Every structure is written in C-alpha cells, then in structure tokens.
Amino acid sequence: MGLNLSNRQIARELDLNKDDVQQMTTQLREGIVQHKAPVRLEGEVECDEVYLIAGHKGHPEAVKKNAAADDAIDSEADEDAVP
C-alpha cells in the first residue's frame, strides 16, 4: 500500500478511523517531503501556460476590466480607513 491512496481508502483497507488515518498520513507525508532532496533544474526548461486568473483564457479585456474594478475597490477602502 502506498501513500498515493486517499485517507479514506487507507482507513477502509486497514479498518481504522479516517481521522486517525489523516493524522498518520500527514506525519508520513511531511517526513517524506523533509527527507527528499531539493529539485535542481538545469538546462532548458519548458513551460506551457500559466493561468493567473482562471476562466479568462483568450479574453485579456475581461482581466483588465476586473483588475481595474479591484483597484477601485482597494482605493475606496484606503480612503475609508481611519488614520
């Protein structure tokens, strides 16, 4: 049995409480991460796409419009702040 199973699957297979399994797997996974060697990228690295705001792919105007609205809300909040 590996740690790539869900906590629910592990609990069912071992006939344990799912909350107990959550605690155990959290400790195990953290230990694995702590002992793993850091990843070092070398040479050429390719990245396909980055989604900064989900749902607006191909619609940059919508992103700009939302960013402007967010800036306006932030500036209003700064004006309302008590010194």
N, CA, C and O atoms as a Tinker XYZ file with bonds, in Angstrom:
   332  protein
     1  N      0.860000   -1.178000    0.000000    73     2
     2  CA     0.000000    0.000000    0.000000    64     1     3
     3  C      0.903000    1.236000    0.000000    63     2     4     5
     4  O      1.842000    1.320000    0.791000    81     3
     5  N      0.623000    2.180000   -0.874000    73     3     6
     6  CA     1.425000    3.393000   -0.948000    64     5     7
     7  C      0.691000    4.580000   -0.362000    63     6     8     9
     8  O     -0.478000    4.493000    0.014000    81     7
     9  N      1.398000    5.684000   -0.294000    73     7    10
    10  CA     0.793000    6.904000    0.233000    64     9    11
    11  C      0.103000    7.703000   -0.865000    63    10    12    13
    12  O     -0.312000    8.840000   -0.638000    81    11
    13  N     -0.020000    7.125000   -2.037000    73    11    14
    14  CA    -0.740000    7.803000   -3.108000    64    13    15
    15  C     -2.233000    7.458000   -3.072000    63    14    16    17
    16  O     -2.972000    7.810000   -3.991000    81    15
    17  N     -2.667000    6.785000   -2.034000    73    15    18
    18  CA    -4.083000    6.486000   -1.844000    64    17    19
    19  C     -4.705000    7.585000   -0.992000    63    18    20    21
    20  O     -4.005000    8.281000   -0.256000    81    19
    21  N     -5.999000    7.736000   -1.092000    73    19    22
    22  CA    -6.682000    8.704000   -0.245000    64    21    23
    23  C     -6.750000    8.175000    1.186000    63    22    24    25
    24  O     -6.653000    6.971000    1.426000    81    23
    25  N     -6.917000    9.093000    2.120000    73    23    26
    26  CA    -7.037000    8.697000    3.522000    64    25    27
    27  C     -8.227000    7.766000    3.727000    63    26    28    29
    28  O     -8.167000    6.839000    4.536000    81    27
    29  N     -9.290000    8.013000    3.004000    73    27    30
    30  CA   -10.488000    7.180000    3.120000    64    29    31
    31  C    -10.197000    5.748000    2.669000    63    30    32    33
    32  O    -10.642000    4.787000    3.295000    81    31
    33  N     -9.437000    5.619000    1.564000    73    31    34
    34  CA    -9.097000    4.283000    1.073000    64    33    35
    35  C     -8.219000    3.538000    2.075000    63    34    36    37
    36  O     -8.418000    2.349000    2.324000    81    35
    37  N     -7.242000    4.250000    2.648000    73    35    38
    38  CA    -6.353000    3.622000    3.626000    64    37    39
    39  C     -7.149000    3.202000    4.858000    63    38    40    41
    40  O     -6.966000    2.098000    5.370000    81    39
    41  N     -8.030000    4.079000    5.333000    73    39    42
    42  CA    -8.841000    3.776000    6.514000    64    41    43
    43  C     -9.695000    2.536000    6.280000    63    42    44    45
    44  O     -9.808000    1.674000    7.151000    81    43
    45  N    -10.291000    2.458000    5.104000    73    43    46
    46  CA   -11.142000    1.316000    4.789000    64    45    47
    47  C    -10.322000    0.027000    4.722000    63    46    48    49
    48  O    -10.733000   -1.005000    5.253000    81    47
    49  N     -9.155000    0.094000    4.062000    73    47    50
    50  CA    -8.349000   -1.109000    3.895000    64    49    51
    51  C     -7.787000   -1.615000    5.226000    63    50    52    53
    52  O     -7.673000   -2.822000    5.437000    81    51
    53  N     -7.436000   -0.680000    6.127000    73    51    54
    54  CA    -6.866000   -1.077000    7.417000    64    53    55
    55  C     -7.904000   -1.139000    8.528000    63    54    56    57
    56  O     -7.577000   -1.465000    9.669000    81    55
    57  N     -9.148000   -0.829000    8.198000    73    55    58
    58  CA   -10.239000   -0.832000    9.170000    64    57    59
    59  C     -9.922000    0.087000   10.359000    63    58    60    61
    60  O     -9.997000   -0.313000   11.521000    81    59
    61  N     -9.559000    1.348000   10.015000    73    59    62
    62  CA    -9.238000    2.364000   11.020000    64    61    63
    63  C    -10.156000    3.562000   10.855000    63    62    64    65
    64  O    -10.813000    3.719000    9.826000    81    63
    65  N    -10.195000    4.398000   11.871000    73    63    66
    66  CA   -10.958000    5.638000   11.818000    64    65    67
    67  C    -10.280000    6.594000   10.837000    63    66    68    69
    68  O     -9.055000    6.709000   10.840000    81    67
    69  N    -11.057000    7.279000   10.000000    73    67    70
    70  CA   -10.475000    8.152000    8.971000    64    69    71
    71  C     -9.712000    9.329000    9.571000    63    70    72    73
    72  O     -8.754000    9.810000    8.966000    81    71
    73  N    -10.119000    9.804000   10.756000    73    71    74
    74  CA    -9.401000   10.903000   11.409000    64    73    75
    75  C     -8.026000   10.451000   11.898000    63    74    76    77
    76  O     -7.058000   11.206000   11.817000    81    75
    77  N     -7.940000    9.226000   12.402000    73    75    78
    78  CA    -6.650000    8.673000   12.822000    64    77    79
    79  C     -5.727000    8.506000   11.621000    63    78    80    81
    80  O     -4.533000    8.798000   11.693000    81    79
    81  N     -6.294000    8.035000   10.527000    73    79    82
    82  CA    -5.505000    7.851000    9.302000    64    81    83
    83  C     -5.024000    9.201000    8.793000    63    82    84    85
    84  O     -3.901000    9.307000    8.298000    81    83
    85  N     -5.850000   10.234000    8.904000    73    83    86
    86  CA    -5.458000   11.587000    8.479000    64    85    87
    87  C     -4.207000   12.034000    9.238000    63    86    88    89
    88  O     -3.265000   12.543000    8.630000    81    87
    89  N     -4.190000   11.850000   10.548000    73    87    90
    90  CA    -3.029000   12.236000   11.359000    64    89    91
    91  C     -1.791000   11.437000   10.974000    63    90    92    93
    92  O     -0.702000   11.996000   10.846000    81    91
    93  N     -1.954000   10.145000   10.792000    73    91    94
    94  CA    -0.813000    9.291000   10.453000    64    93    95
    95  C     -0.234000    9.641000    9.083000    63    94    96    97
    96  O      0.981000    9.768000    8.929000    81    95
    97  N     -1.104000    9.794000    8.101000    73    95    98
    98  CA    -0.606000   10.069000    6.752000    64    97    99
    99  C      0.003000   11.466000    6.663000    63    98   100   101
   100  O      0.948000   11.678000    5.903000    81    99
   101  N     -0.522000   12.412000    7.422000    73    99   102
   102  CA     0.064000   13.751000    7.431000    64   101   103
   103  C      1.500000   13.682000    7.939000    63   102   104   105
   104  O      2.396000   14.285000    7.349000    81   103
   105  N      1.720000   12.963000    9.013000    73   103   106
   106  CA     3.073000   12.820000    9.552000    64   105   107
   107  C      3.988000   12.102000    8.562000    63   106   108   109
   108  O      5.133000   12.508000    8.364000    81   107
   109  N      3.489000   11.048000    7.948000    73   107   110
   110  CA     4.301000   10.302000    6.987000    64   109   111
   111  C      4.658000   11.159000    5.777000    63   110   112   113
   112  O      5.811000   11.183000    5.346000    81   111
   113  N      3.680000   11.853000    5.237000    73   111   114
   114  CA     3.929000   12.677000    4.050000    64   113   115
   115  C      4.879000   13.826000    4.355000    63   114   116   117
   116  O      5.739000   14.149000    3.535000    81   115
   117  N      4.738000   14.450000    5.526000    73   115   118
   118  CA     5.654000   15.530000    5.907000    64   117   119
   119  C      7.073000   15.002000    6.055000    63   118   120   121
   120  O      8.027000   15.666000    5.649000    81   119
   121  N      7.221000   13.814000    6.633000    73   119   122
   122  CA     8.544000   13.210000    6.769000    64   121   123
   123  C      9.183000   12.927000    5.427000    63   122   124   125
   124  O     10.384000   13.128000    5.247000    81   123
   125  N      8.381000   12.460000    4.487000    73   123   126
   126  CA     8.897000   12.184000    3.142000    64   125   127
   127  C      9.382000   13.469000    2.491000    63   126   128   129
   128  O     10.454000   13.493000    1.887000    81   127
   129  N      8.610000   14.528000    2.607000    73   127   130
   130  CA     8.969000   15.814000    1.998000    64   129   131
   131  C     10.249000   16.359000    2.629000    63   130   132   133
   132  O     11.110000   16.882000    1.921000    81   131
   133  N     10.383000   16.244000    3.948000    73   131   134
   134  CA    11.568000   16.767000    4.639000    64   133   135
   135  C     12.838000   16.037000    4.226000    63   134   136   137
   136  O     13.907000   16.646000    4.179000    81   135
   137  N     12.743000   14.758000    3.930000    73   135   138
   138  CA    13.927000   13.972000    3.597000    64   137   139
   139  C     14.218000   13.905000    2.095000    63   138   140   141
   140  O     15.207000   13.302000    1.676000    81   139
   141  N     13.369000   14.513000    1.304000    73   139   142
   142  CA    13.561000   14.497000   -0.142000    64   141   143
   143  C     14.608000   15.532000   -0.535000    63   142   144   145
   144  O     14.607000   16.649000   -0.017000    81   143
   145  N     15.486000   15.169000   -1.436000    73   143   146
   146  CA    16.498000   16.110000   -1.915000    64   145   147
   147  C     15.818000   17.212000   -2.721000    63   146   148   149
   148  O     14.860000   16.945000   -3.446000    81   147
   149  N     16.307000   18.453000   -2.602000    73   147   150
   150  CA    15.696000   19.541000   -3.368000    64   149   151
   151  C     15.869000   19.314000   -4.880000    63   150   152   153
   152  O     16.870000   18.759000   -5.334000    81   151
   153  N     14.890000   19.748000   -5.616000    73   151   154
   154  CA    14.923000   19.595000   -7.066000    64   153   155
   155  C     15.767000   20.719000   -7.654000    63   154   156   157
   156  O     15.593000   21.885000   -7.299000    81   155
   157  N     16.668000   20.371000   -8.540000    73   155   158
   158  CA    17.502000   21.377000   -9.197000    64   157   159
   159  C     17.300000   21.247000  -10.700000    63   158   160   161
   160  O     17.590000   20.211000  -11.298000    81   159
   161  N     16.799000   22.317000  -11.291000    73   159   162
   162  CA    16.577000   22.318000  -12.730000    64   161   163
   163  C     17.835000   22.808000  -13.423000    63   162   164   165
   164  O     18.463000   23.777000  -12.995000    81   163
   165  N     18.185000   22.134000  -14.482000    73   163   166
   166  CA    19.351000   22.526000  -15.253000    64   165   167
   167  C     19.000000   22.512000  -16.723000    63   166   168   169
   168  O     18.124000   21.770000  -17.167000    81   167
   169  N     19.700000   23.346000  -17.470000    73   167   170
   170  CA    19.488000   23.371000  -18.903000    64   169   171
   171  C     18.189000   24.071000  -19.266000    63   170   172   173
   172  O     17.719000   24.960000  -18.556000    81   171
   173  N     17.640000   23.661000  -20.356000    73   171   174
   174  CA    16.438000   24.298000  -20.874000    64   173   175
   175  C     15.196000   23.710000  -20.207000    63   174   176   177
   176  O     15.040000   22.492000  -20.120000    81   175
   177  N     14.323000   24.591000  -19.743000    73   175   178
   178  CA    13.083000   24.177000  -19.095000    64   177   179
   179  C     11.926000   24.768000  -19.881000    63   178   180   181
   180  O     11.941000   25.956000  -20.204000    81   179
   181  N     10.933000   23.963000  -20.192000    73   179   182
   182  CA     9.790000   24.427000  -20.974000    64   181   183
   183  C      8.552000   24.530000  -20.096000    63   182   184   185
   184  O      8.234000   23.608000  -19.345000    81   183
   185  N      7.865000   25.646000  -20.194000    73   183   186
   186  CA     6.598000   25.847000  -19.508000    64   185   187
   187  C      5.543000   26.134000  -20.567000    63   186   188   189
   188  O      5.767000   26.953000  -21.458000    81   187
   189  N      4.408000   25.475000  -20.479000    73   187   190
   190  CA     3.377000   25.652000  -21.487000    64   189   191
   191  C      2.550000   26.905000  -21.241000    63   190   192   193
   192  O      2.645000   27.861000  -22.011000    81   191
   193  N      1.748000   26.923000  -20.198000    73   191   194
   194  CA     0.866000   28.048000  -19.924000    64   193   195
   195  C      0.765000   28.288000  -18.438000    63   194   196   197
   196  O      0.970000   27.384000  -17.627000    81   195
   197  N      0.447000   29.522000  -18.093000    73   195   198
   198  CA     0.225000   29.869000  -16.695000    64   197   199
   199  C     -1.117000   30.559000  -16.613000    63   198   200   201
   200  O     -1.363000   31.520000  -17.343000    81   199
   201  N     -1.984000   30.093000  -15.747000    73   199   202
   202  CA    -3.282000   30.721000  -15.540000    64   201   203
   203  C     -3.215000   31.571000  -14.287000    63   202   204   205
   204  O     -3.205000   31.048000  -13.172000    81   203
   205  N     -3.170000   32.890000  -14.471000    73   203   206
   206  CA    -3.156000   33.780000  -13.321000    64   205   207
   207  C     -4.563000   33.992000  -12.807000    63   206   208   209
   208  O     -4.786000   34.087000  -11.600000    81   207
   209  N     -5.502000   34.066000  -13.717000    73   207   210
   210  CA    -6.908000   34.207000  -13.343000    64   209   211
   211  C     -7.667000   33.170000  -14.157000    63   210   212   213
   212  O     -7.758000   33.273000  -15.380000    81   211
   213  N     -8.200000   32.192000  -13.487000    73   211   214
   214  CA    -8.877000   31.102000  -14.179000    64   213   215
   215  C    -10.142000   31.601000  -14.863000    63   214   216   217
   216  O    -10.851000   32.455000  -14.331000    81   215
   217  N    -10.412000   31.075000  -16.018000    73   215   218
   218  CA   -11.655000   31.376000  -16.700000    64   217   219
   219  C    -11.585000   32.516000  -17.705000    63   218   220   221
   220  O    -12.588000   32.818000  -18.351000    81   219
   221  N    -10.418000   33.163000  -17.857000    73   219   222
   222  CA   -10.324000   34.296000  -18.777000    64   221   223
   223  C     -9.357000   34.043000  -19.924000    63   222   224   225
   224  O     -8.901000   34.992000  -20.562000    81   223
   225  N     -9.036000   32.795000  -20.198000    73   223   226
   226  CA    -8.107000   32.475000  -21.272000    64   225   227
   227  C     -8.639000   33.028000  -22.603000    63   226   228   229
   228  O     -9.764000   32.741000  -23.012000    81   227
   229  N     -7.813000   33.809000  -23.245000    73   227   230
   230  CA    -8.193000   34.381000  -24.529000    64   229   231
   231  C     -9.052000   35.621000  -24.419000    63   230   232   233
   232  O     -9.531000   36.124000  -25.435000    81   231
   233  N     -9.264000   36.134000  -23.205000    73   231   234
   234  CA   -10.085000   37.328000  -23.003000    64   233   235
   235  C     -9.358000   38.333000  -22.105000    63   234   236   237
   236  O     -9.789000   38.581000  -20.979000    81   235
   237  N     -8.247000   38.916000  -22.602000    73   235   238
   238  CA    -7.469000   39.830000  -21.763000    64   237   239
   239  C     -8.252000   41.071000  -21.344000    63   238   240   241
   240  O     -7.967000   41.655000  -20.299000    81   239
   241  N     -9.232000   41.478000  -22.144000    73   239   242
   242  CA   -10.033000   42.656000  -21.788000    64   241   243
   243  C    -10.804000   42.413000  -20.489000    63   242   244   245
   244  O    -10.937000   43.318000  -19.666000    81   243
   245  N    -11.302000   41.213000  -20.310000    73   243   246
   246  CA   -12.043000   40.872000  -19.097000    64   245   247
   247  C    -11.126000   40.922000  -17.883000    63   246   248   249
   248  O    -11.539000   41.349000  -16.805000    81   247
   249  N     -9.889000   40.488000  -18.056000    73   247   250
   250  CA    -8.930000   40.520000  -16.953000    64   249   251
   251  C     -8.621000   41.966000  -16.586000    63   250   252   253
   252  O     -8.601000   42.320000  -15.408000    81   251
   253  N     -8.379000   42.804000  -17.600000    73   251   254
   254  CA    -8.077000   44.220000  -17.345000    64   253   255
   255  C     -9.257000   44.903000  -16.656000    63   254   256   257
   256  O     -9.071000   45.702000  -15.738000    81   255
   257  N    -10.469000   44.585000  -17.103000    73   255   258
   258  CA   -11.665000   45.188000  -16.525000    64   257   259
   259  C    -11.798000   44.808000  -15.052000    63   258   260   261
   260  O    -12.100000   45.661000  -14.216000    81   259
   261  N    -11.576000   43.539000  -14.731000    73   259   262
   262  CA   -11.664000   43.079000  -13.341000    64   261   263
   263  C    -10.555000   43.674000  -12.487000    63   262   264   265
   264  O    -10.783000   44.015000  -11.327000    81   263
   265  N     -9.350000   43.803000  -13.048000    73   263   266
   266  CA    -8.239000   44.382000  -12.304000    64   265   267
   267  C     -8.525000   45.837000  -11.984000    63   266   268   269
   268  O     -8.232000   46.293000  -10.879000    81   267
   269  N     -9.097000   46.581000  -12.936000    73   267   270
   270  CA    -9.433000   47.983000  -12.706000    64   269   271
   271  C    -10.506000   48.104000  -11.626000    63   270   272   273
   272  O    -10.443000   49.006000  -10.790000    81   271
   273  N    -11.472000   47.217000  -11.637000    73   271   274
   274  CA   -12.528000   47.237000  -10.616000    64   273   275
   275  C    -11.945000   46.918000   -9.243000    63   274   276   277
   276  O    -12.330000   47.534000   -8.250000    81   275
   277  N    -11.026000   45.967000   -9.178000    73   275   278
   278  CA   -10.383000   45.629000   -7.903000    64   277   279
   279  C     -9.569000   46.802000   -7.377000    63   278   280   281
   280  O     -9.575000   47.069000   -6.175000    81   279
   281  N     -8.864000   47.512000   -8.269000    73   279   282
   282  CA    -8.076000   48.679000   -7.857000    64   281   283
   283  C     -8.980000   49.767000   -7.301000    63   282   284   285
   284  O     -8.639000   50.419000   -6.314000    81   283
   285  N    -10.131000   49.965000   -7.930000    73   283   286
   286  CA   -11.073000   50.988000   -7.465000    64   285   287
   287  C    -11.599000   50.640000   -6.071000    63   286   288   289
   288  O    -11.742000   51.518000   -5.221000    81   287
   289  N    -11.881000   49.379000   -5.845000    73   287   290
   290  CA   -12.366000   48.939000   -4.533000    64   289   291
   291  C    -11.275000   49.133000   -3.477000    63   290   292   293
   292  O    -11.556000   49.564000   -2.359000    81   291
   293  N    -10.030000   48.811000   -3.839000    73   291   294
   294  CA    -8.919000   48.964000   -2.899000    64   293   295
   295  C     -8.702000   50.428000   -2.544000    63   294   296   297
   296  O     -8.451000   50.754000   -1.383000    81   295
   297  N     -8.798000   51.321000   -3.540000    73   295   298
   298  CA    -8.573000   52.738000   -3.255000    64   297   299
   299  C     -9.702000   53.312000   -2.397000    63   298   300   301
   300  O     -9.467000   54.185000   -1.561000    81   299
   301  N    -10.917000   52.823000   -2.603000    73   299   302
   302  CA   -12.045000   53.262000   -1.754000    64   301   303
   303  C    -11.829000   52.806000   -0.310000    63   302   304   305
   304  O    -12.118000   53.543000    0.632000    81   303
   305  N    -11.323000   51.596000   -0.148000    73   303   306
   306  CA   -11.080000   51.072000    1.199000    64   305   307
   307  C     -9.980000   51.889000    1.884000    63   306   308   309
   308  O    -10.053000   52.139000    3.087000    81   307
   309  N     -8.965000   52.304000    1.124000    73   307   310
   310  CA    -7.885000   53.122000    1.701000    64   309   311
   311  C     -8.419000   54.477000    2.141000    63   310   312   313
   312  O     -7.986000   54.996000    3.170000    81   311
   313  N     -9.343000   55.062000    1.395000    73   311   314
   314  CA    -9.914000   56.359000    1.738000    64   313   315
   315  C    -10.777000   56.257000    2.995000    63   314   316   317
   316  O    -10.847000   57.197000    3.787000    81   315
   317  N    -11.441000   55.096000    3.174000    73   315   318
   318  CA   -12.337000   54.914000    4.315000    64   317   319
   319  C    -11.586000   54.575000    5.593000    63   318   320   321
   320  O    -12.163000   54.614000    6.680000    81   319
   321  N    -10.302000   54.244000    5.473000    73   319   322
   322  CA    -9.513000   53.835000    6.648000    64   321   323
   323  C     -9.353000   55.013000    7.591000    63   322   324   325
   324  O     -9.146000   56.144000    7.150000    81   323
   325  N     -9.450000   54.753000    8.884000    73   323   326
   326  CA    -9.297000   55.797000    9.891000    64   325   327
   327  C     -7.827000   55.904000   10.243000    63   326   328   329
   328  O     -7.191000   54.900000   10.562000    81   327
   329  N     -7.257000   57.160000   10.187000    73   327   330
   330  CA    -5.814000   57.322000   10.473000    64   329   331
   331  C     -5.474000   57.076000   11.914000    63   330   332
   332  O     -4.309000   57.175000   12.300000    81   331
